[in-house]
Amino acid sequence: MLFDSTLRDGNHAVRHQISKSSIEDYCQAMDGCGVHTIIVGHGNGLGASSLQVGLALLDERTMLQTAKKNLDYTKLGVYMIPGFGTIKDNLEPAVNDGVEIFEIGCHCTEADTTKQHIGYLRNLGKDVYGVLMMSHMASPERLLEECSKMQSYGAMGVILMDSAGAYTPEMVQKVISTLYDGLNIHVGFHPHNNMGIAVANAYMAVKEGATIIDGTLRGFGAGAGNCQLEDLVALLEKSGIKTGIDFYRMLDASDNVMPGIMEKEMGQDSVSIVSGQAGVFSAFKIHVLKAAEEFHVDPRDILVELGRRKAVGGQEDLVVEIAEKLGGDNGKSSTVNINYHLESLL
């Protein structure tokens, strides 16, 4: 199954300013092309629109109702992190707006926080998938333990987010095979492209038993972007793995709709690469660049320090704190050796 997060993760790349007309155009172009679900909303999910992580152009109910009106065949999905969103304020309205697929996410060691939300949705008969963010920060054994909790809560599958684009193919192989052997539900993977290997990592995940890949057209997403679905479908089909995707329709959507949504093409730069190497949440990139300019420091040094502190989504305030501290040295950032942090990622 391919989950399409173009209208959710892609919102990070445009500061959560995806328009109503873009949602309409995208859903019409992709409806029925073979992707299982189109996930819509603020980049950080339901309830996340705020000054701290970014105010969305549209309220979430407008986004969901617009998408639902333009989807006849493909399922509508949402993502939510407990704490940003709540059952009463966000999940209940989403159910009423016709959302069919729910991803409930948390930090990779905090599956306990999803129990109530997964249980609520399963009691309504909804399809629910647990998501572990920043999953490079935990061992395969710990990830299996956390995923097992989500399985016990009723999740139909679990999706590991490579939120920082920090995985290597060898890491993917070990983690996905561990989950595949230890669980009785779907295993999924959501790669980021900070080091240019999101498609390769997704392919490795499929080879090791993953049945869900969560990606985007053009790789549209936080930081350097996500696994580009067009590339992945081409690779899978060439390798003899049938996807059920109407490939030309997907390519047409990529060529004709995405230029009107994206502000620029996705891809790696030095900041994104260091972000992946240091294991920093990809959506921090915009905040880091802004703080680096304000305090006249090297954004890469901020990222390395964020990695050392094991910062996670929701701790955007740390970016300014670190930049201010680095900028105190005559306005120049210190030279930081990244190698000390790499051992914890491998």
Disulfide bonds with the S-S distance in Angstrom:
none
